[in-house]
Amino acid sequence: MEQTVKNPADGTSAYNFAYLDEQTKRMIRRALLKAVAIPGYQVPFAGREMPMPYGWGTGGVQVTAAVIGPNDTLKVIDQGADDTTNAVSIRQFFAKTAQVATTEKTAEASIIQTRHRIPEKELREDQVLVYQVPIPEPLRFLEPRETETRKMHALEEYGLMHVKLYEDIARHGHIATTYAYPVMVDDRYVMDPSPTPKFDNPKMNDMAALQLFGAGREKRIYALPPYTKVKSLDFEDHPFDVQTWEDECGMCGARDSYLDEVILDDQGNRMFVCSDTDYCAERQEAGHRGPQHHDQPLGSADRGKAAQ
Amino acid sequence: MTQTNEPLLRVDDLTMMYGDRVGCKDVSFELRPGEVLGIVGESGSGKSTLLRSISAQQEPTKGTVEYQTRIDGICDVYQMSEAQRRLLMRTDWAFVHQNPRDGLRMNVSAGANIGERLMAIGDRHYGNIRSDADSWLGKVEIASERLDDLPSTFSGGMQQRLQIARNLVTSPRLVFMDEPTGGLDVSVQARLLDLLRGLVHDLNLAVIIVTHDLAVARLLSHRLMVMQQGKVIEHGLTDQVLDDPQHAYTQLLVSSILQN
């Protein structure tokens, strides 16, 4: 299937559909199929140079380019937000090279590319979540040898992962790893869920949507097929738990979403706001109000009531 | 303490060639539980090659290494699957390196270093792992308050003792030691040897210790193998070999130590 994007100036072809050539997309799809067949296993692939620097999502972009079709609707988030530089430029990249529809609404998207967050809204079977992964190897910081980490995966030697968690508790009194928190996939492979906050780890478990992970610099692809068992590693006497906040979202009053802290001035004033901008906007549209919403005077007596 | 006459380790006709050059040649011996075997010889005599081949780190050119496993009985270590072999190496066996930096994880605390083997065999209770690590720290004479310190803040002697604790935490039955006292000053060496001798006796460890220091060999080992140019030239009880050396080279080796 040869699809091209016409150069508007002279009608010649400017890009192949979704930037990558068909051979490359086929190569990536083969890696993806293998990754889906062996959940959590890191499949090497011949990652291409992309028109963006490593660390900006070259792996995720290649995976998206390989799975996207003309009828797809793309949403791109960075730190949960649709309007940050990275998210905007990747969205524009596909709008230009694949001429697909883009959206900021989680429910309307068929492919969601993300850097850190999993959207708060529950994903469906007809959606695909693509992660941009900086360092795919969860054992890397403890074992620098690639030959050794591969062997450890092959032989399920994962004691080392708990050494890191042990070290956390010894130093901080609790497991202080808050992002890239290692998970056990389908009782077989230990996987790095990329720099997602551990708040999102439980969402990965038994998710209806297909989850694909692309690491451009390290040239690895891995995947979680729908409804895969994903368990966060922990100790019997220090069970896994997620972050909690005492505050609510300043804009929409949500208490169940991942909140970012925003420093307001140098007097120690701060507010918390949903990291998932679409979730927050949707709640505000539905009439939910947080204490710092501009409709709501600060210190209002009925703060948070609208959220009921 | 269960003493059997079954050998724990049986090395038969072991030869390691590096191309045309001989690493070690035609080495055979048996080791019983609780027995300490010293391997001495000058550098380049094939001691370390032999140790690597016996400890399943380097497959020999010829010959077999058989080990009495706890479950499956006697097994050729080079015929096992890699998974089995690696499990054996981190549970029933231990390897103490000359340089503690080779045997320790320098970027995690002493407690995590000791606990690693426990976690590797499936221990998932932080409190238990920590108290085990703490008690092992005591056994190797390191103060409890150093439990959360990095090994890089330890002295050379402490690092070596930490390495020993880290290796012994899974109660191995066979320990390989490659010059465990090398690079330590004499008083620290003496304390380490004292500690090792106590542990070997209390835990009924079988040990193969490679050293070029005859004093270490005399203090620790029951039996001695003298190597020269890859071959075992003399083999016997330590006292016998050192006090009544038969081979010309052994005589030279023994007479080269300062006598008091």
Interface residues (C-beta under 8 A of the other chain):
Chain A: L142 K151 L155 E157 G159 L160 H162 V163 K164 Y166 E167 I169 A170 R171 F235 E236 D237 H238
Chain B: E82 A83 R86 R105 N107 V108 S109 G111 A112 G115 E116 R117 M119 A120 I121 G122 R124 H125 Y126 G127 I129 R130 L147 D148
